[in-house]
Amino acid sequence: MSDCIFCKIVKGDIPSAKVYEDDRCYAFRDINPQAPTHILVIPKKHIDSVAALKPEDEATVGHIFTVISKIAKDEHLDAGFRVISNSGADAGQTVNHLHFHILGGVKMGEGLI
């Protein structure tokens, strides 16, 4: 999508603090971190949200979770981390491009809201 900010980041049109990249996904540091470690992992293919996933996206999403595990190890999040994906406006999704937040580096409570 030409107006998607995350697609522009993947293309290099908007700078980002890259953490990881391969042929299927891109990871970068959030510009408004909610934890000491806050990294976004996105598919390079534009997918609006979890609700928009199709069967052909299974391999990409599975790959992203393997990458999340690698990033968590590389970031020394051995004590734990949280992975969040918001889907839709009511869930707080502000960019309509599937993305996963990796949050860590601080002890978090059990509550999510």
C-alpha atoms as a printed R data frame, in Angstrom:
    type eleno elety resid chain resno       x       y      z
1   ATOM     1    CA   MET     A     1   0.000   0.000  0.000
2   ATOM     2    CA   SER     A     2   1.452   3.332 -1.008
3   ATOM     3    CA   ASP     A     3   0.219   5.269  2.040
4   ATOM     4    CA   CYS     A     4   1.118   2.668  4.705
5   ATOM     5    CA   ILE     A     5   3.812   3.952  7.056
6   ATOM     6    CA   PHE     A     6   5.135   0.443  7.754
7   ATOM     7    CA   CYS     A     7   5.359  -0.335  4.023
8   ATOM     8    CA   LYS     A     8   7.357   2.887  3.648
9   ATOM     9    CA   ILE     A     9   9.684   1.782  6.485
10  ATOM    10    CA   VAL     A    10  10.231  -1.600  4.784
11  ATOM    11    CA   LYS     A    11  11.040   0.178  1.487
12  ATOM    12    CA   GLY     A    12  13.508   2.488  3.254
13  ATOM    13    CA   ASP     A    13  11.504   5.633  2.517
14  ATOM    14    CA   ILE     A    14  11.175   6.325  6.251
15  ATOM    15    CA   PRO     A    15  14.189   5.728  8.512
16  ATOM    16    CA   SER     A    16  13.996   3.250 11.359
17  ATOM    17    CA   ALA     A    17  16.292   1.658 13.923
18  ATOM    18    CA   LYS     A    18  16.509  -1.763 12.292
19  ATOM    19    CA   VAL     A    19  16.931  -4.758 14.591
20  ATOM    20    CA   TYR     A    20  16.424  -7.580 12.083
21  ATOM    21    CA   GLU     A    21  15.566  -8.105  8.423
22  ATOM    22    CA   ASP     A    22  15.143 -11.030  6.072
23  ATOM    23    CA   ASP     A    23  13.149 -11.700  2.923
24  ATOM    24    CA   ARG     A    24   9.829 -12.065  4.820
25  ATOM    25    CA   CYS     A    25   9.928  -9.686  7.764
26  ATOM    26    CA   TYR     A    26  11.450  -6.559  9.226
27  ATOM    27    CA   ALA     A    27  11.960  -5.600 12.881
28  ATOM    28    CA   PHE     A    28  12.709  -2.166 14.276
29  ATOM    29    CA   ARG     A    29  12.664  -0.244 17.548
30  ATOM    30    CA   ASP     A    30   9.426   1.564 18.402
31  ATOM    31    CA   ILE     A    31   9.791   5.356 18.334
32  ATOM    32    CA   ASN     A    32   7.505   5.638 21.381
33  ATOM    33    CA   PRO     A    33   8.678   2.753 23.573
34  ATOM    34    CA   GLN     A    34   6.347   1.444 26.259
35  ATOM    35    CA   ALA     A    35   9.098  -0.653 27.894
36  ATOM    36    CA   PRO     A    36  12.906  -0.531 27.977
37  ATOM    37    CA   THR     A    37  12.856  -2.948 25.024
38  ATOM    38    CA   HIS     A    38  10.054  -2.276 22.541
39  ATOM    39    CA   ILE     A    39  10.518  -3.725 19.077
40  ATOM    40    CA   LEU     A    40   7.984  -4.061 16.268
41  ATOM    41    CA   VAL     A    41   8.126  -7.053 13.915
42  ATOM    42    CA   ILE     A    42   6.196  -6.745 10.663
43  ATOM    43    CA   PRO     A    43   5.753  -8.858  7.550
44  ATOM    44    CA   LYS     A    44   7.158  -7.259  4.417
45  ATOM    45    CA   LYS     A    45   3.946  -8.219  2.636
46  ATOM    46    CA   HIS     A    46   1.170  -5.808  3.514
47  ATOM    47    CA   ILE     A    47  -1.484  -7.511  5.636
48  ATOM    48    CA   ASP     A    48  -3.938  -5.231  7.447
49  ATOM    49    CA   SER     A    49  -4.195  -7.113 10.758
50  ATOM    50    CA   VAL     A    50  -4.619 -10.503 12.422
51  ATOM    51    CA   ALA     A    51  -8.262 -10.395 11.297
52  ATOM    52    CA   ALA     A    52  -7.122 -10.145  7.661
53  ATOM    53    CA   LEU     A    53  -4.849 -13.217  7.739
54  ATOM    54    CA   LYS     A    54  -5.417 -15.846  5.066
55  ATOM    55    CA   PRO     A    55  -4.264 -19.476  4.941
56  ATOM    56    CA   GLU     A    56  -1.402 -18.505  2.634
57  ATOM    57    CA   ASP     A    57  -0.030 -16.219  5.393
58  ATOM    58    CA   GLU     A    58   0.517 -19.072  7.875
59  ATOM    59    CA   ALA     A    59   4.159 -19.646  6.934
60  ATOM    60    CA   THR     A    60   4.970 -15.943  7.237
61  ATOM    61    CA   VAL     A    61   3.351 -15.596 10.659
62  ATOM    62    CA   GLY     A    62   5.031 -18.772 11.893
63  ATOM    63    CA   HIS     A    63   8.350 -17.426 10.634
64  ATOM    64    CA   ILE     A    64   7.749 -14.123 12.424
65  ATOM    65    CA   PHE     A    65   7.292 -15.934 15.743
66  ATOM    66    CA   THR     A    66  10.592 -17.750 15.205
67  ATOM    67    CA   VAL     A    67  12.201 -14.355 14.544
68  ATOM    68    CA   ILE     A    68  10.570 -12.956 17.706
69  ATOM    69    CA   SER     A    69  12.221 -15.739 19.699
70  ATOM    70    CA   LYS     A    70  15.606 -14.945 18.127
71  ATOM    71    CA   ILE     A    71  15.247 -11.221 18.792
72  ATOM    72    CA   ALA     A    72  14.265 -11.857 22.426
73  ATOM    73    CA   LYS     A    73  17.422 -13.947 22.882
74  ATOM    74    CA   ASP     A    74  19.585 -11.329 21.134
75  ATOM    75    CA   GLU     A    75  18.072  -8.603 23.345
76  ATOM    76    CA   HIS     A    76  18.764 -10.687 26.501
77  ATOM    77    CA   LEU     A    77  15.105 -10.845 27.498
78  ATOM    78    CA   ASP     A    78  15.805 -14.059 29.426
79  ATOM    79    CA   ALA     A    79  13.540 -13.061 32.348
80  ATOM    80    CA   GLY     A    80  10.568 -12.794 29.998
81  ATOM    81    CA   PHE     A    81   8.880 -10.641 27.407
82  ATOM    82    CA   ARG     A    82   5.419  -9.924 26.078
83  ATOM    83    CA   VAL     A    83   4.214 -10.163 22.464
84  ATOM    84    CA   ILE     A    84   1.150  -8.119 21.517
85  ATOM    85    CA   SER     A    85  -0.730  -7.655 18.260
86  ATOM    86    CA   ASN     A    86  -3.704  -5.305 18.227
87  ATOM    87    CA   SER     A    87  -6.400  -5.987 15.627
88  ATOM    88    CA   GLY     A    88  -8.844  -3.201 14.845
89  ATOM    89    CA   ALA     A    89  -9.575   0.231 16.258
90  ATOM    90    CA   ASP     A    90 -11.253  -1.021 19.446
91  ATOM    91    CA   ALA     A    91  -8.085  -2.984 20.273
92  ATOM    92    CA   GLY     A    92  -5.915   0.093 19.777
93  ATOM    93    CA   GLN     A    93  -4.453  -0.712 16.350
94  ATOM    94    CA   THR     A    94  -3.210   2.601 14.971
95  ATOM    95    CA   VAL     A    95  -1.311   1.359 11.897
96  ATOM    96    CA   ASN     A    96  -3.250  -0.942  9.591
97  ATOM    97    CA   HIS     A    97  -0.333  -3.243  8.841
98  ATOM    98    CA   LEU     A    98   0.039  -6.478 10.809
99  ATOM    99    CA   HIS     A    99   2.653  -5.999 13.503
100 ATOM   100    CA   PHE     A   100   3.808  -7.639 16.685
101 ATOM   101    CA   HIS     A   101   5.152  -5.671 19.644
102 ATOM   102    CA   ILE     A   102   7.966  -7.275 21.640
103 ATOM   103    CA   LEU     A   103   8.003  -5.665 25.094
104 ATOM   104    CA   GLY     A   104  10.574  -6.493 27.739
105 ATOM   105    CA   GLY     A   105  13.322  -5.344 30.016
106 ATOM   106    CA   VAL     A   106  10.936  -4.652 32.909
107 ATOM   107    CA   LYS     A   107   8.819  -6.808 35.190
108 ATOM   108    CA   MET     A   108   5.228  -6.627 33.962
109 ATOM   109    CA   GLY     A   109   2.060  -7.438 35.838
110 ATOM   110    CA   GLU     A   110  -0.488 -10.050 34.847
111 ATOM   111    CA   GLY     A   111  -3.073  -7.528 33.679
112 ATOM   112    CA   LEU     A   112  -3.273  -6.472 30.087
113 ATOM   113    CA   ILE     A   113  -5.564  -3.469 30.446
